[in-house]
Amino acid sequence: MKDPETATVFAGLDGRTDTELPEWYAEQYGGPEPISFSEAIRNLPQAVDTAVAYRNPYTDEWVETERFNAIVEPSRLQAEADGDTEAESLFHIPTDSYSIINPVDVYGPLEEVLREETIDETPLGEVMFGEIRRYRGGGEVHMDIMFDGLEVRLPGRSDPITMGVTSGYDFFGEHAVYVEGFAQDGYCSNTMRSLTDKEVIKHVGDVRNFRTWWEEILTQVELVADDLFEFIRDAQDIDLDFSELPFTVTEFYTLLGFPDYLAERAAGDAEANAASPFEIDMWTLHSGATYALTHFFQGKEGASLDQYVRIANDILFNPEGTIERVEQAYEQQLEADGDDGSQASLAGERALASIERVSDDLQEKVEQFEEREDALRQRFQEAMA
């Protein structure tokens, strides 16, 4: 991802909590001492609205309009008034239907929930940690919030996969306030995004109860944590033998829709971590994809990243759909090549047949995934009822 303008690491809810970063996270994000989540949120830029005017070029007069409002940062307005030429107070000029949602509006209710919700009888606020990233002068913000102890531990690994949420917003009318399930693999620092459906609140009309919003999403994250180990274990039992497939590991990722530079990084990681570079299980292939997205994605957080995250997650949670997508892309590639020679046609048929054999071999294990996913969604519905 593109580097943020500033990144703030936090640990603990507020000054009353004595929270240290987990050792694996501290090693990856060495730097200044973390501050509390409450302080980090209150350090974020705020927004207020103010009147807008336009200049009439015929009279050289400024005419105010009630149809639009300027979204500005109040402390920077003061700095501009004091002669600071580098202060940029304006975020956006939306219509008057735009509702400002400031950081404390969203994350203040989360603070209340984290004081009450517990893990192993410890308030979540005492085990929370993560990072807040600012872009575009702080008008766009994304953050990862994790909970030490809400985790998945894989055999043979000392560092856990720690669960939490990723959330963010902007004041430019592009990103609504959002939150979704998230995890970070301490073994390799790869991030796993979109582990729950993305919940969104737009800057329009009445703003809903954020406290209830947070309670619901945290319940979903806890349910995912209970099942993630089983999904990973099942994915580790599904191997793709690339010596029998008509494409390389790199081509596997490009057929799924990854750009070449990400496909090469993903393949390199998957091959390095597999027991054999030719026979790679779906968990390792998923991990290769998250490695590439975490460390080498050149775009921005948001929609441009989300499309690739969905592809990566399908490798883990929807192996059958992944193979079907690869098969369709490979078939389209054969058709696009446009070689009508009988030898080439026969080779293409054999290649497709080899992919279909892999899909057939997956069928029994795919049913396990579908049953597990259905059970998880049922628990989601029961928890939200």
N, C-alpha and C positions, 0 to 999 in steps of 0.2 A: 504494500500500500504506500501511497505517497506519505512522506514524513509529515507529522503535524507541526504546526508552528511552535506549540508548547505541549508538553506532556507532564502530567502531575500524578505521581504515585501516592496512594493513600492506604492507610491501615487503621482499622477501628472506626467506630461510628462518630465519636466526639471526644472531647478532652477527658471525659470520665472513663474511657476505655483504654486499657494498657495493652495494645495489640501490636505484635511484631509481624513482619512479613514472614511467610513460610520460607524455609531455607532455600528451596529450589527456585522460588520467585525472586528472592533477594539476590541470588547469584546471577540471574538473567538480567535484572533491572538495577544493577548497582548504581548508586548515585546519592543524592541528598536524602536525608532522613524523611520518611513519608510523613504526611500530615493527616489529620482526621478527615473522614468523608464529609462531615458537616462543614468543616472549614474550606475544603476544596470546592464544594458546591457554592458556598457563599462568596468565593473568590471569582466565580465565573461572571462574565459580563451580563448585565441586566438589559432590559429593553422597556422603553416607554414610547407612547405615540405623541406626535405633535402635528400642528397644522401644516398643510402643504399649499403652496401657491405656484402659479405659473406666470411667466412674463408675457405680456401682450406686446409683440414687436412693433405694433403701430403707435402705441401710446407710451411704450417703455415703462408701463406700470405693472406691478405684481398683483395678481388676482388670486385670492384664496379660494379653495374648493373644498367642499365637505365630502366629496366622493372618494377621496383618498386621504391616507394618513402616512406620515413618515415614521418608520420604526427606527428609533435612535437609542444610543447608549448614553444615559444621563451623565455619568462622570466624565465622559469624553466631550459632551456638550460644554461642561464647565471648563475643561482643559482648553477647548477651542476659544472660549470667551476670554481665557487668560493668556491667549496668544500662542498656544502650542500648535504649531503648523503641521505636526506629524499626527496629531489625534484625528482619527476618522470616526465620526459619531454615527453616520448613516449606515443602517443595515439594508433597508428595503422600503419601497413605497407601494404597499398593497391597497386594495379597496377597503372601504370602511367595514366590510364583513370579517376582516381578519381579526382574530382574537389573540392577543399576546399571552403566551404561556412562558413565564420566567422559570429559571432553574429550581427555585425554592417551591414554586407551585407544584412541580412534578415530583421532586425528590424529598421535599419536606415530609409529605405523607409516607414515603418509603422509610424515613428515619423512624417514624412512629411504629410502623410495622416491625422493623428490625429490632426495636427494643422489646417487643412482645414475643415474636416468633423465636423458637429455639431449635438447636440441634444438640442432642445428647444433654439436654437441660441447660445448655449455654445459649444465651441470647445471640442471634445471628449478628447483631451489631458488634459483638466482641470478637468475632472471627472473620469479619469482612475485610477485604483488601482488593486492590485493583489499580486501574489507571484511567485517567481522564485526558482526552486528546482534544486540542483546540485547533480549528482551521479558520481561515478568513477573518482574522482579527477577533476570534472568539465568537463570531456569529454562527458558527457551526461547531457542534460538540458531539463527540462519541465517547462512550466509556464502557469498560469491562468491570463488572462487580462480581467478585467470587467469594466463596465461603469456605474457609479452611475446615476440613472435616466432612463437607458434603462432597463426596468424591467416589471415584471408581479406582480400584487397585487391580492391576493386571499381574499375573504370575511372572516372576523374574524381573520385575521393575521395582526400584526403590521409590521412585517419585510417582505421585498419583495423577489421575485425570480429575481436576477440580472443577466442580460445577458452579454455575452462577448465571448471570444475565448480561447481555450487552444492550445498551440503550443510548439514545441520542435525540437530537433535534437541531433545527437551525432557525434563524430569524429572516431568512431570505425567501420564504415561501416555497422551498423545494422539499425539505425533509419535515414531515410531520413528526410529532413526538412518537417514539416507538420503543418497544422493548421485546426481547425474544430470548429464549434459552441459549446458553453459551457454556463452553467448557474449554479449559486449557490443559494440554498434556504436558505435565512437568518434565517428563522424560526427554522431550524434544522441543518444547515450547510451541508446538503447533496449536492453533486455535480451531475449535469446532463451533461453528455458528449455526443459527437457525435450527436449534434442537427442539424448539417448539414453534408453533405458528407465530408470526410476527403480529403483535398487538399494536394498533396505531390510533392515535388521537390527533385529528387535524386542527389547525389554528382557525377554525371556523365555527361560529355558533356557540352553543353552551358547551362548556368543558365538563366532562363527566367526573365522577368521584375517583380520584387517583388512589386513594387508600384501598378501595375494593379492587381496583386494577392491579395493584402490586400484590395483594393477597392471592389473587387468582393465579398470576404468573409464577409466583414463588411455589405455590402448590404444584403447578405443572412441572417445574424444574425438579422438585423433589421426586415426583413420580418418574421422570425420565432417568434420574440418577439410579433409581431402583432397577431399571430395565437395561440401562446402557451396557452394563457388563455382559448381559446375556446376548445382546445384539452383537457386541464385539466378538464374543466367544463363538457364536454361530458363523460370523463372517470369516473367522480364522479357519473354519472347516471347509470353506468354499475356495478351491484353488482354480486358477486359470493356468493351463499349460500352454505357454506361448510358443513352445516348439511345435505344437499341433495347430496353432492358429495362423491365419494368413497375414498377420500384422505384428509389428513389434510392440513393446510396452509403450514407447513414445507415441506410436500411431494409435494405440488404444485410447490415450487421452485426447489426441486430436480428433479422433472419430466421435468422442463424446462432446466435443465443442470447445476444448481448451485451445487457446492460441499457442503457436509453436513454442514460444519462449517458456510458457508455463508447463506445457507437455514435457519438454526436455527436462526441466527441473523435477517435475513429479516423477517421471520415469527413473531418473537417476537416484532419487531417494528410495523409491520402491525397490529397485534392483539391489541397492546397497543394504537394505534391511531385510530382504527376503532370504530364506534358507538357500534358495536356488534362484538365479536370475531368470530362469525360464519358467519356473512354477511359483506363482505368486498368489497369495490368498487375498480376499477382498478387503480385509481389514488393512493389510499392508498397502494395497492400492489406494484405499481411502486416505490412509496416513500420508502417502506420497502427494496426493492432491492437496491436502490441508497444509503440508509443508510448503508447497509451491505458492499457495495463496497467502500464507502467513508471512513468508519471508521475501517473496519476489514479485507479488502482484504490483503492477505499475499504475493502476487506476486509483480511484477514490473510494472511500467507504461509502456504502449506499447501494443504489440499484446496480451499478456496474460490477460491484463485487458479489452482490446477492445471487446473480444468475449462475456464477461459477460455484458458489457455495452449495446451491441446490444440486448441481451435478455431482459435486464431491459427496454430499450426504446420501444421494441415491446409491452410490457405490456401496455404502455401508448398510443403509436401511431398505434399499430396493434393488437387490442384485439382479433380479429377473428383468426389471425395467432397464437397468444399465446394459445388460447384454442385448436386449431388444433394440435399444438405441444404437449400440455399436453395429449391430447387424444391419439395421436400416441405413445407417450412414455409409457402411461399406458397400452395400448394394447400390446406393446412389452414386458412389464413387466409381463403381464398375460401369454403370450406365453412362456416366459423364465421360469416361475414357473413350467410349464410342468405337472400340475395336471390335469389328464383327467377325474376326477370324475364328474359325472353329476351335483352334487350339486355345486361344484366349478365352473363348466362351466356356469351354470345358474346364479350364483352370478356375474360372470364376465360380462355376457351379460347385466345384469341389471345395473351394474356399468357403462359400456360404454353407455348405453341408457341414463343414468342420465347426462353424460357429453354432449351427443348430444343434449339433451333438453336445456341445458344451451347455447350451440352454436346456436340453433334455436332461442332462446329468444334474442340473441345478434344481430340477422341479421339486424333488422331495424336500430339500432344505428350504426352498422358497416358501413352501407351505408353512414351515415353522415360523419364518419371518412374518408372513401375513397374519398368522394366528397371534403372534406376539404384538404386532402393531395394532390389531383389532382390540386386543385386551387392554393395551395402553390407552387407546382412544376412549374405550368404555370407562376406564378409571378417570380420565380427564372429565368426561361428561358427569360422572357421579360426584366428583369432587366439586364441580362448578354448580351443581344443582342446589 
